[in-house]
Amino acid sequence: MVSKEFIDSYANIPPPDPKTVCLGRCNGTGVVSLSFHETDPKWKKMWDEAGGWGATKDGWHFVKCPDCNGSGKRDVKNNSPE
């Protein structure tokens, strides 16, 4: 019998509340992982601002989510990011 272990984005933190979770790319974690392969100008700019290749050896940066400002939550009253 083969045993498999599944790990999600919330490995060591509680999963977000579906009623308030950020609807942006961070999926409620407050941070977005960016790769040097980014093609969308918005994300490519953030990758460059994080230091581009000068600050990374593996081609990845973790940046604060612009949709929730790093909180992982959205403003439910206004249905917009906090």
Number of C-alpha atoms within 10 A of each C-alpha: 3 3 4 6 4 5 8 7 11 12 9 8 8 8 14 15 11 11 10 16 22 28 17 19 16 23 19 25 23 22 22 19 14 18 16 16 11 13 10 8 9 9 19 17 13 18 23 15 10 17 11 18 14 9 12 12 9 9 14 17 21 14 19 17 21 18 20 24 16 18 19 25 26 21 14 13 9 8 10 13 20 17
